[in-house]
């Protein structure tokens, strides 16, 4: 091989930075491919290769060649070694993957209104909108009161007064991001995005608008401020699994969670005392081990308040579906007919007391089912010190933790509880059986099931959007 072989080797050696050759391998490669006797520029190497001096001299030349060939590859990095550069690059890549949502661009949304679970859906929809725009969602205001029509009567409450801010960002890291207004550099660098409404504003038009605002010139603004209707009413572009990812990041603040702990403990304590009393009256010895175990309870989201009855009747007329409204008597009868339900059992009734016109909800229950609500539990004081939103959050948590849950499939409150219970089963690897055959069974009392009981209920996680849970459905998978 002539000295021109240096050109060939130079090309290969320039790839050294991207290959894992070691130095001895490169020496052997040069020695094997170079014909020293034919190289005019290296005639002084025409000595016996077995000579130690000659070999040392050859190694010096090879080292100089390697330095000359490889040095330009690193000159652009100010002399930083390759390993150090790769470490920085990998660390940078890791950070980009870890914090996939930009922290220097923000999305601002209107105050979120309506009931707790409509607000949760609205919040998640706002998060997913921000994700689509590759922006951080500025922490929105929730609404402590239920007066959603009279805007001037709304009582705003900060998101972090209900849910844990840092915990949310930790759990949702890389998927969605929540920011504070103190993170903004220039509050005047804002462009407004007006959400359309009405029949002409289709899902396709809404999606096109979001795509438009994800590009320049709109994407250059630090803040995109959405104006218009409540996020709960925005068009839905995301599958259920995306909603679930964000729902799982919503963790109640310790104060609210501890109140729910107190109520659940009280319910189980009553159930334990009740079982012990019944055992004594029937001369049945109840073991200490049995009494020390958590006593199961059943929770019923009893939707019979005046506002719901007006809404559900109108909904039945519009949709021509007559499995939406349920009377108190129908609920009590169907819950009593749940197949495989072990009694005696405490039944916790989750109901909005301030909107309830029927005070006889504790009457008429099947023997072995002992109903309790806030007053009978002696825990009204816990609820009364909080606004409506917090009361609803406590009730939601008590129902979520119940061993058996019964609700209305057209209620957002009930639907999201069943969604979380279904996800909990999936996460724990529990069989997806319906009814009492499965773990954490749920039922819809508005739909007739076997033996005149409520229909078993499990969420279909494969839905392409959350519409069924946003507005209710009688398609409950089981």
C-alpha positions in Angstrom: 0.0 0.0 0.0 1.3 3.5 -0.9 1.4 6.5 1.4 -1.9 7.5 -0.1 -3.3 4.9 2.4 -2.9 7.7 4.9 -5.9 9.4 3.3 -8.0 6.3 3.6 -7.0 5.9 7.2 -7.6 9.6 7.9 -11.3 9.2 6.8 -11.7 6.2 9.1 -9.9 7.8 12.0 -12.1 10.9 11.8 -15.0 8.5 12.7 -13.1 7.6 15.9 -15.2 10.0 17.9 -18.3 8.0 17.1 -16.8 4.5 17.4 -15.4 2.6 20.4 -12.0 1.8 19.0 -9.2 1.7 21.5 -5.6 3.0 20.9 -3.9 -0.4 20.5 -6.5 -1.5 17.9 -5.8 1.7 15.9 -2.0 1.0 16.0 -2.5 -2.5 14.7 -4.8 -1.3 12.0 -2.2 1.2 10.8 0.6 -1.3 10.9 -1.3 -3.8 9.0 -2.5 -1.5 6.3 0.6 0.6 5.7 3.4 -0.7 3.5 6.3 1.1 5.1 8.9 0.2 2.4 6.8 1.9 -0.3 6.2 5.1 1.6 8.5 7.8 0.3 7.8 10.1 3.2 8.7 7.5 5.7 11.8 5.9 4.2 13.6 6.4 7.5 11.3 3.7 8.9 13.1 1.1 6.6 14.6 -0.6 9.5 13.9 -4.0 11.0 10.4 -3.8 12.5 11.6 -6.0 15.3 13.9 -3.2 16.4 12.6 -1.7 19.7 13.8 1.8 18.7 12.0 1.6 15.4 8.8 0.4 17.0 8.9 3.2 19.5 9.5 5.8 16.7 6.6 4.3 14.8 4.3 4.7 17.9 5.3 8.3 18.2 4.4 9.0 14.5 1.1 7.1 14.9 0.3 9.2 18.0 1.0 12.4 16.1 -1.2 11.2 13.2 -4.0 10.3 15.6 -3.8 13.7 17.3 -3.8 15.6 14.0 -6.7 13.6 12.7 -8.9 13.6 15.8 -8.2 17.1 17.3 -10.4 19.0 14.8 -13.3 16.9 15.8 -13.2 18.4 19.3 -12.0 21.9 18.4 -15.6 23.1 18.2 -16.1 22.3 21.9 -13.2 24.3 23.2 -11.0 21.3 23.9 -13.6 19.4 25.9 -12.9 15.7 25.8 -15.4 13.4 24.0 -16.5 11.5 27.1 -17.2 14.7 29.0 -19.2 16.1 26.0 -21.2 12.9 25.7 -21.9 13.1 29.4 -23.2 16.6 29.1 -25.2 15.7 25.9 -26.8 12.7 27.6 -27.6 14.7 30.7 -29.2 17.4 28.5 -31.2 14.7 26.7 -32.3 13.3 30.0 -33.5 16.7 31.2 -35.4 17.2 27.9 -37.1 13.9 28.4 -37.8 14.5 32.0 -39.2 18.0 31.5 -40.8 17.5 28.2 -43.2 20.5 28.6 -41.7 23.9 28.2 -41.4 26.0 31.4 -40.9 29.3 29.7 -44.2 29.3 27.7 -47.6 29.3 29.5 -51.3 28.7 29.0 -53.8 30.7 31.0 -57.4 29.6 31.3 -60.6 31.2 32.8 -61.7 30.4 36.4 -63.1 26.9 36.5 -66.7 26.5 37.6 -69.6 24.1 38.4 -69.4 21.1 40.7 -66.2 19.5 41.9 -66.0 16.7 39.3 -66.9 19.0 36.4 -64.1 21.2 37.7 -61.7 18.3 37.8 -62.6 17.4 34.2 -62.2 21.0 33.2 -58.8 21.2 34.9 -57.6 18.1 33.2 -58.9 19.3 29.8 -57.0 22.5 30.3 -53.8 20.5 31.2 -54.2 18.4 28.0 -54.7 21.6 26.0 -51.5 23.1 27.4 -49.7 19.8 26.6 -50.9 20.0 23.0 -49.4 23.5 22.8 -46.3 22.3 24.6 -46.9 24.9 27.4 -47.0 24.9 31.2 -50.6 25.5 32.5 -50.7 28.5 34.9 -52.4 27.3 38.1 -56.0 28.1 37.6 -58.7 29.2 40.2 -61.3 26.7 41.1 -64.8 27.7 42.4 -65.6 27.1 46.1 -69.3 27.7 45.5 -71.9 26.1 43.2 -73.4 29.3 41.8 -72.1 28.8 38.3 -74.6 31.0 36.5 -74.2 34.1 38.7 -70.5 34.9 38.0 -70.4 37.6 40.5 -71.4 35.2 43.3 -68.6 32.7 42.5 -66.0 32.3 45.3 -62.6 31.5 43.7 -60.3 29.1 45.5 -56.7 28.4 44.5 -55.9 25.0 43.1 -53.3 24.4 45.8 -55.9 24.9 48.5 -57.5 21.7 47.3 -54.8 19.6 45.6 -51.1 19.3 46.2 -49.2 21.5 43.8 -45.7 20.0 44.1 -47.1 16.5 44.2 -49.0 17.1 41.0 -45.9 18.2 39.1 -43.9 15.3 40.6 -46.5 12.6 39.5 -47.2 14.2 36.1 -43.6 15.1 35.4 -42.9 15.0 31.7 -46.6 14.7 30.7 -48.2 17.9 31.9 -46.8 20.8 33.9 -48.4 23.3 36.3 -46.8 26.7 36.9 -47.4 29.8 39.1 -47.8 33.3 38.0 -44.6 34.2 39.7 -42.8 32.1 37.0 -43.8 34.6 34.2 -41.1 37.0 33.0 -43.3 39.4 31.0 -47.0 39.6 31.8 -47.6 41.8 28.8 -46.4 39.3 26.3 -49.9 37.8 25.8 -52.0 36.7 22.9 -55.6 35.8 23.4 -57.3 32.6 22.0 -61.0 32.9 21.8 -62.7 29.6 22.1 -65.6 29.2 19.7 -69.1 28.0 20.6 -72.3 27.0 19.0 -73.2 24.3 16.5 -70.9 25.7 13.8 -67.9 25.4 16.1 -67.1 21.8 15.4 -64.5 19.5 17.0 -62.4 19.8 13.7 -62.5 23.6 13.9 -61.4 23.6 17.5 -58.6 21.2 16.8 -57.4 23.4 13.8 -57.4 26.4 16.1 -55.2 24.7 18.6 -52.8 23.6 15.9 -52.7 27.1 14.6 -51.7 28.5 18.0 -49.0 25.9 18.4 -47.1 27.6 15.5 -45.6 31.0 14.9 -46.4 33.8 15.3 -48.7 32.7 18.3 -46.2 30.3 19.7 -43.7 33.1 20.2 -45.8 34.7 22.9 -44.9 33.9 26.5 -48.6 33.5 27.4 -51.6 32.3 25.4 -54.7 33.4 27.3 -57.8 31.4 26.5 -61.0 33.4 26.8 -64.5 32.2 26.4 -66.5 29.4 27.9 -65.7 27.2 30.8 -63.0 24.5 30.1 -65.6 21.8 31.0 -67.4 22.7 27.8 -64.4 22.7 25.5 -64.2 20.1 22.8 -62.6 16.9 23.8 -59.6 15.7 21.7 -58.0 13.1 24.1 -58.5 9.5 24.9 -59.6 8.3 28.4 -56.1 7.0 29.2 -54.7 10.5 28.9 -57.3 11.9 31.3 -56.5 9.0 33.7 -52.8 9.9 33.7 -53.7 13.4 34.9 -56.5 12.3 37.3 -53.9 10.1 39.1 -51.8 13.2 39.7 -54.5 15.0 41.7 -53.8 14.3 45.4 -55.9 16.1 48.0 -54.0 18.4 50.4 -53.4 16.8 53.8 -56.1 18.8 55.6 -58.9 17.5 53.4 -57.4 13.9 53.2 -57.2 13.8 57.0 -60.9 14.8 57.3 -61.8 12.0 55.0 -59.7 9.7 57.2 -61.7 10.7 60.2 -65.0 10.0 58.5 -63.9 6.6 57.2 -62.5 5.6 60.6 -65.8 6.6 62.2 -67.8 4.5 59.7 -65.6 1.5 60.2 -65.7 2.0 64.0 -69.5 1.9 63.9 -69.5 -1.2 61.7 -67.1 -3.0 64.1 -69.3 -2.1 67.2 -72.4 -3.2 65.3 -71.0 -6.6 64.3 -69.8 -7.2 67.9 -73.2 -6.3 69.3 -75.0 -8.5 66.8 -72.6 -11.4 67.6 -73.2 -11.0 71.3 -77.0 -11.0 70.8 -76.8 -14.2 68.8 -74.2 -15.8 71.2 -71.6 -15.8 68.4 -68.1 -15.3 69.6 -66.3 -12.7 67.5 -62.5 -13.1 67.6 -60.2 -10.3 68.4 -58.5 -10.8 65.1 -61.8 -10.4 63.2 -62.5 -7.2 65.1 -59.1 -5.7 64.4 -59.5 -6.1 60.7 -61.0 -3.1 58.7 -64.8 -3.5 58.6 -66.2 -3.1 55.1 -68.7 -0.5 54.3 -70.9 0.4 51.3 -71.2 4.0 50.0 -74.2 5.2 47.9 -74.0 8.4 46.0 -77.7 9.2 46.5 -78.7 11.7 43.8 -82.2 12.8 44.7 -81.5 16.5 45.4 -83.9 19.0 43.8 -81.4 20.4 41.3 -80.5 16.9 40.1 -84.2 15.8 39.8 -84.9 18.8 37.5 -81.8 18.1 35.5 -82.3 14.4 35.0 -85.9 14.7 34.0 -84.9 17.2 31.3 -82.1 14.9 30.2 -84.5 11.9 29.9 -86.8 14.0 27.7 -84.0 15.2 25.4 -82.1 11.9 25.1 -85.2 9.6 25.1 -83.4 7.5 27.7 -85.5 6.5 30.8 -82.7 5.0 33.0 -81.4 8.3 34.4 -83.6 9.4 37.3 -84.1 7.2 40.3 -86.4 7.8 43.3 -85.3 7.3 46.9 -87.5 4.1 47.0 -85.9 2.7 43.8 -82.4 3.3 45.1 -83.1 1.6 48.5 -84.7 -1.4 46.9 -82.0 -2.0 44.3 -79.1 -1.6 46.8 -80.9 -4.1 49.0 -80.9 -6.6 46.1 -77.2 -6.7 45.4 -76.3 -10.3 44.9 -73.6 -11.6 47.2 -73.6 -8.6 49.6 -72.6 -9.6 53.1 -74.6 -8.2 56.0 -74.7 -6.6 58.4 -73.0 -3.6 56.7 -72.9 0.1 57.3 -74.2 2.2 54.3 -72.8 5.7 54.0 -75.2 8.0 52.1 -73.3 10.8 50.2 -75.9 13.5 49.5 -75.9 17.3 49.3 -77.8 18.1 52.4 -78.4 21.7 51.5 -80.2 20.7 48.3 -82.1 17.8 49.8 -85.9 18.1 50.3 -86.6 14.6 51.5 -85.4 14.0 55.1 -86.5 10.4 55.3 -83.5 8.9 53.4 -82.6 6.7 56.4 -86.0 4.9 56.4 -87.0 1.7 54.5 -83.6 0.0 54.2 -83.4 -3.8 54.0 -82.5 -5.5 57.3 -78.8 -5.8 57.7 -78.1 -2.6 55.9 -77.6 0.3 58.4 -77.7 3.7 56.7 -75.7 6.7 58.0 -75.3 10.2 56.7 -73.4 13.2 58.1 -75.9 14.1 60.8 -76.3 10.5 62.1 -72.5 10.1 62.1 -72.3 13.2 64.3 -69.8 14.7 61.8 -71.7 17.7 60.5 -69.2 20.0 62.1 -66.5 18.7 59.8 -68.4 19.5 56.7 -70.0 22.8 57.9 -66.6 24.6 58.3 -65.8 24.1 54.6 -67.3 25.5 51.4 -69.3 23.3 49.0 -66.2 22.3 46.9 -64.3 20.9 49.9 -67.4 19.1 51.3 -67.8 17.4 47.9 -64.1 16.5 47.9 -64.4 14.8 51.3 -67.5 12.9 50.2 -65.8 11.8 47.0 -62.8 10.4 49.0 -65.1 8.5 51.4 -67.0 7.0 48.5 -63.8 6.2 46.6 -62.4 4.2 49.6 -65.6 2.2 50.1 -65.5 -1.6 49.8 -68.7 -1.4 47.6 -69.8 1.7 45.7 -73.2 2.4 44.2 -73.9 5.5 42.1 -75.7 7.0 39.1 -74.1 6.4 35.7 -75.2 9.9 34.5 -73.5 11.6 37.4 -70.0 13.0 36.9 -69.3 12.4 40.6 -70.2 8.7 40.4 -68.5 8.2 37.0 -65.2 9.5 38.1 -65.2 7.4 41.2 -65.8 4.3 39.1 -63.1 5.4 36.7 -60.6 5.7 39.6 -61.7 2.4 41.1 -61.3 0.6 37.7 -57.9 2.2 37.3 -57.0 1.0 40.8 -57.9 -2.6 39.9 -55.8 -2.3 36.7 -52.8 -0.9 38.5 -53.0 -3.6 41.2 -53.4 -6.4 38.5 -56.8 -7.4 39.9 -59.2 -9.3 37.7 -61.6 -7.2 35.9 -64.7 -9.2 37.0 -67.9 -7.2 37.5 -70.0 -7.1 40.7 -69.1 -8.9 44.0 -66.9 -11.3 42.1 -64.3 -8.6 41.7 -62.3 -6.3 43.9 -63.8 -2.9 44.8 -67.1 -3.6 43.1 -69.2 -0.7 41.8 -72.8 -0.5 40.6 -75.2 1.9 38.8 -78.6 2.0 40.6 -80.2 3.8 37.7 -79.8 0.7 35.5 -81.6 -2.5 36.4 -79.4 -5.6 36.9 -79.9 -9.2 38.0 -82.4 -10.0 40.8 -83.8 -6.5 40.6 -80.6 -5.1 41.9 -78.3 -2.4 40.4 -76.2 -3.1 37.3 -72.5 -3.9 38.0 -70.3 -1.1 36.6 -66.7 -0.8 35.4 -65.2 1.9 33.2 -64.1 1.1 29.6 -60.6 2.6 29.5 -60.4 2.2 25.7 -62.8 5.1 25.0 -61.3 7.6 22.5 -62.7 10.6 24.6 -64.2 11.4 27.9 -67.6 12.4 26.6 -69.4 9.4 28.3 -68.1 10.5 31.7 -68.6 14.2 31.1 -72.3 14.0 30.3 -73.2 10.5 31.5 -74.0 7.2 29.8 -75.9 4.0 30.4 -73.0 2.1 28.6 -71.2 0.9 31.7 -69.2 -2.1 30.4 -70.6 -4.8 32.6 
